[in-house]
Amino acid sequence: MPTDATLTSKGQTTIPKEIRDGLGMKPGDRMTFTLMPDATVVMRVKSKSVTELGGALHRKGRKPVPLEQLSI
């Protein structure tokens, strides 16, 4: 579904509403842009925070470590 957008003089653009809705984007979500060799740009939404990922790697028989105890 091609959708057009305009680039401002400050290098800004608006992601069309149907794209934001389709990706479940909300204000504050972060994105990464990757320029491919064929000039295609891939945009990925990084909407997961560290707190949402807590427990994702839980292994059977091990106690989860609270986020407050992790060193950064």
Secondary structure, DSSP 8 states (H G I E B T S, - for coil): --------TTS-----HHHHHHHT--TT-EEEEEE-TTS-EEEEEE---HHHHTTTT--TTS----GGG---
